[in-house]
Amino acid sequence: MSTARTPGLRDTVTEPPRPAPPKPAPPKPGPPKPPLVFDDPLDRQSSDDTDAGWGERPAASGDSAADLARFLDEKPPHHI
C-alpha cells in the first residue's frame, strides 16, 4: 500500500490571487538631523571643565553680613 496522497477535490481548487500589500507611505520630513562631527571630542571644553554650576555664588560686594552667612552655610557641622 502506498502512503502517497491521491489527488482529490482539494488539490484541484485554486485559491484566488492575494492582492499586493500596500506600499508604505513616504517618510514625513522632520527637523534636520545634526551633522556628524568626526573631530576629537577631547579637544573641546566640556561643562565639567568650567566652574559654572559647581556651587559658585556671585561675587559679593564686600558685605560682611553676606560673608558671615556664607561662612556659616559652608562650615562643616563639626566646626560649630
C-alpha positions, 0 to 999 in steps of 0.5 A: 500500500502506498502512503502517497496522497491521491489527488482529490477535490482539494488539490484541484481548487485554486485559491484566488490571487492575494492582492499586493500589500500596500506600499508604505507611505513616504517618510514625513520630513522632520527637523534636520538631523545634526551633522556628524562631527568626526573631530576629537571630542577631547579637544573641546571644553566640556561643562565639567571643565568650567566652574559654572554650576559647581556651587559658585555664588556671585561675587559679593560686594564686600558685605560682611553680613553676606560673608558671615552667612556664607561662612556659616552655610559652608562650615562643616557641622563639626566646626560649630 
